[in-house]
């Protein structure tokens, strides 16, 4: 656990494949990818009560979780599914991890509070890039990870380019519908849990279009606000730079709006994914 510090940005690199733990753009699944300089391979550390390690995606805000659902063995996935989920209860065992030293190399294993370990797949099937969790009696080097620290930056990265929903060539806009539930934080970052929230329907994935809609509703210029996604009531708000996941039809996405130039804005940090 000494390797991890609260609110720092990190990457997890497979000790076998040399690829990185990646939050997929469906907003739910995780895999291994070779490209490192993306928000999807950056994770923000959340230390829970000084004991457990929580990791939430710097791209989508959701937390890395173990599940009790069997991974598809026919596809070469061992153990149980790993996925991204919201932090919607005060204590969620599925997202609670401990880092366990793995020999003298500096590598470590991630053990979930339920006793299973995060593992890579595809030792003999390189196309199998999914990540799962497996029992301690199946311990292997596929459970070994290397920590890479990602430097933080204070300036806001350029948001991802707007995306056109598939088939939106004639103004039909068949993209995914979501409900956006939002609240404007005060200068110190505080907001009420029950009061002050509003909601509107939103179609598509474009973070630029979402910020534009929010700017109208909170009466701020689009360049005078930061939209932070909150993955569950107890999730830490994550500045939203990546386009929204392509999945999630009908879901409710919670957004905390931060005004530029305020003290809370000055405390926001972003992973500098292009730093060497």
C-alpha positions in Angstrom: 0.0 0.0 0.0 3.0 2.3 0.5 3.3 2.5 -3.3 -0.1 4.3 -3.6 -0.9 7.8 -2.4 -4.4 9.3 -2.2 -5.5 11.3 -5.3 -2.4 10.5 -7.3 -2.7 9.3 -10.9 -1.2 5.9 -11.8 -1.1 3.2 -14.5 -1.0 -0.5 -13.9 1.2 -2.4 -16.3 0.9 -6.2 -16.7 4.2 -7.8 -15.6 3.7 -10.5 -18.3 2.4 -8.7 -21.3 3.8 -5.2 -20.8 0.3 -3.8 -21.6 -1.8 -1.4 -19.5 -5.0 -1.8 -17.5 -7.6 0.0 -19.7 -11.1 1.3 -19.0 -13.1 0.4 -22.1 -15.3 3.0 -23.8 -18.4 1.0 -23.0 -17.9 2.4 -19.5 -18.1 -1.0 -17.9 -15.5 -3.5 -19.0 -11.7 -3.4 -18.6 -9.0 -4.9 -20.7 -5.3 -4.6 -21.5 -4.0 -2.2 -24.2 -0.5 -1.3 -25.5 -1.1 2.4 -25.9 -0.2 4.2 -22.6 -0.8 7.9 -23.4 -4.6 7.9 -23.0 -7.0 8.8 -20.3 -8.4 5.3 -20.4 -5.2 3.8 -19.0 -4.9 6.4 -16.2 -6.4 5.7 -12.8 -7.0 7.9 -9.7 -6.1 6.6 -6.3 -8.7 6.7 -3.6 -7.4 5.5 -0.2 -10.4 4.3 1.9 -10.0 4.7 5.7 -6.2 4.3 5.4 -6.6 0.6 4.7 -8.0 -0.2 1.3 -7.1 1.0 -2.2 -9.8 2.1 -4.5 -9.0 3.0 -8.2 -11.4 5.1 -10.3 -11.0 5.7 -14.0 -9.6 9.1 -15.0 -11.7 8.9 -18.1 -15.1 7.7 -16.8 -15.0 8.1 -13.0 -16.2 4.5 -12.3 -14.3 2.3 -9.9 -12.4 -0.9 -10.7 -14.4 -3.8 -9.2 -14.4 -7.6 -8.7 -17.6 -9.5 -9.4 -19.0 -12.9 -8.6 -19.9 -13.5 -12.2 -17.9 -16.2 -14.0 -15.7 -15.0 -16.8 -16.4 -16.7 -20.1 -14.0 -19.7 -20.0 -14.8 -20.5 -23.6 -13.1 -17.2 -24.6 -10.0 -18.1 -22.5 -10.9 -15.8 -19.5 -10.1 -17.4 -16.2 -11.9 -16.8 -12.9 -14.5 -14.1 -12.5 -15.3 -10.8 -14.3 -13.6 -7.6 -13.4 -15.5 -4.4 -14.4 -16.2 -0.8 -13.7 -19.0 0.2 -11.3 -20.4 3.1 -9.3 -19.6 3.7 -5.6 -23.1 3.9 -4.5 -23.0 2.6 -0.9 -20.8 3.7 2.1 -18.8 0.5 1.9 -18.6 -1.6 -1.3 -16.4 -4.7 -0.9 -16.2 -5.2 -4.6 -14.1 -2.0 -5.2 -11.8 -2.5 -2.2 -8.3 -3.7 -2.9 -5.0 -4.2 -1.2 -1.6 -4.2 -2.9 0.5 -7.2 -2.0 4.2 -7.3 -2.8 5.2 -9.9 -5.4 8.8 -10.8 -4.8 11.7 -8.4 -4.8 11.2 -6.9 -8.3 8.9 -4.2 -7.0 5.9 -5.7 -8.7 2.7 -6.3 -6.7 -0.6 -8.2 -6.9 -4.0 -6.6 -6.3 -6.1 -8.6 -3.8 -9.8 -7.7 -3.6 -11.5 -7.6 -0.2 -13.3 -10.8 -1.2 -10.0 -12.6 -1.5 -9.5 -12.8 -5.3 -6.7 -11.3 -7.3 -6.8 -9.1 -10.4 -5.2 -11.0 -13.3 -4.4 -10.6 -17.0 -5.5 -13.2 -19.5 -4.1 -14.4 -22.8 -0.7 -15.9 -21.9 -1.0 -18.2 -24.9 -3.8 -16.3 -26.7 -2.5 -12.8 -27.5 -5.9 -11.7 -28.8 -7.4 -12.3 -25.3 -6.9 -8.9 -23.7 -9.7 -9.1 -21.0 -8.9 -8.7 -17.3 -10.5 -10.9 -14.6 -10.1 -11.8 -10.9 -9.2 -15.3 -9.8 -8.8 -17.3 -6.5 -5.6 -17.4 -4.5 -5.1 -21.1 -5.3 -4.6 -20.2 -9.0 -1.9 -17.7 -8.3 0.4 -17.0 -11.2 2.7 -14.3 -12.7 -0.4 -13.2 -14.7 -1.5 -11.5 -11.4 1.7 -9.4 -11.2 1.5 -5.7 -12.0 4.0 -2.8 -12.2 3.0 0.6 -10.9 3.7 3.7 -13.0 3.0 7.1 -11.6 1.4 9.6 -13.9 2.4 13.2 -13.3 -0.5 15.6 -12.6 -1.2 18.8 -14.4 -3.3 21.8 -13.3 -4.3 23.1 -16.7 -7.4 21.6 -18.2 -6.7 19.2 -21.1 -8.5 19.9 -24.4 -11.7 17.8 -24.2 -12.2 15.1 -26.8 -13.5 16.1 -30.1 -17.3 16.0 -30.6 -18.6 12.7 -31.8 -21.4 12.2 -34.2 -23.9 9.4 -33.3 -23.8 6.5 -35.7 -26.2 7.2 -38.6 -26.6 10.9 -37.7 -26.0 11.9 -41.3 -29.6 13.2 -41.9 -30.2 14.8 -38.5 -31.8 11.7 -37.1 -29.5 11.5 -34.0 -30.1 7.9 -33.0 -27.4 8.0 -30.2 -27.8 6.7 -26.7 -30.3 8.6 -24.4 -29.2 9.4 -20.9 -30.5 11.4 -18.0 -28.0 14.0 -16.8 -28.5 14.9 -13.2 -26.4 17.9 -12.2 -25.6 20.3 -9.4 -23.4 23.4 -9.2 -20.8 23.2 -6.5 -20.0 26.3 -4.4 -16.6 27.9 -4.4 -15.2 25.4 -2.0 -16.6 22.4 -3.8 -19.5 21.7 -1.5 -23.0 20.9 -2.7 -26.2 19.6 -1.1 -27.0 15.9 -1.5 -30.7 16.2 -1.9 -31.4 19.9 -2.9 -30.1 22.0 -5.8 -30.0 19.1 -8.3 -31.7 19.3 -11.7 -31.9 16.9 -14.6 -32.4 16.8 -18.4 -32.4 14.2 -21.1 -29.2 14.1 -23.2 -28.5 12.1 -26.4 -25.1 11.1 -27.7 -21.6 10.9 -26.3 -20.0 14.3 -26.9 -18.5 15.8 -23.8 -18.3 19.2 -25.7 -22.1 19.1 -26.4 -22.7 18.1 -22.8 -20.6 21.1 -21.5 -22.4 23.4 -23.9 -25.8 22.2 -22.5 -24.6 22.6 -18.9 -23.3 26.1 -19.6 -26.8 27.2 -20.6 -28.4 25.6 -17.6 -26.0 27.0 -15.0 -25.6 30.4 -16.7 -21.8 30.1 -17.2 -19.8 30.3 -20.4 -18.7 26.9 -21.6 -15.0 27.8 -21.0 -15.9 29.0 -17.5 -16.9 25.6 -16.1 -15.6 22.1 -15.6 -18.0 19.2 -15.6 -17.0 16.5 -13.1 -18.7 13.1 -13.3 -19.6 11.4 -10.0 -19.9 7.6 -10.2 -22.3 7.0 -7.3 -23.2 9.0 -4.2 -19.8 8.1 -2.6 -17.7 8.4 -5.7 -15.2 11.2 -6.0 -16.0 13.7 -8.8 -13.7 13.2 -11.8 -13.1 16.0 -14.3 -14.8 14.9 -17.5 -12.5 15.2 -20.5 -13.2 12.0 -22.5 -16.4 11.6 -24.4 -19.1 9.6 -22.7 -19.2 5.8 -22.9 -21.0 4.4 -25.9 -23.0 2.1 -23.6 -25.4 3.1 -20.8 -28.7 3.7 -22.6 -31.2 4.9 -20.1 -28.7 5.4 -17.3 -28.5 8.5 -15.1 -25.1 10.3 -15.1 -24.4 12.6 -12.2 -22.4 15.7 -12.9 -21.0 18.3 -10.5 -20.3 21.6 -12.2 -17.3 23.6 -11.0 -16.8 27.2 -11.9 -13.3 28.2 -13.2 -11.3 30.6 -10.9 -12.8 29.3 -7.7 -10.7 27.6 -4.9 -12.1 24.2 -5.7 -11.2 24.7 -9.4 -7.6 25.4 -8.3 -7.5 22.1 -6.5 -8.5 20.0 -9.5 -5.7 17.9 -11.0 -5.6 16.0 -14.3 -3.3 13.1 -15.4 -0.6 14.3 -17.8 -0.8 11.2 -19.9 1.7 12.4 -22.5 4.5 13.0 -19.9 7.4 10.6 -20.2 
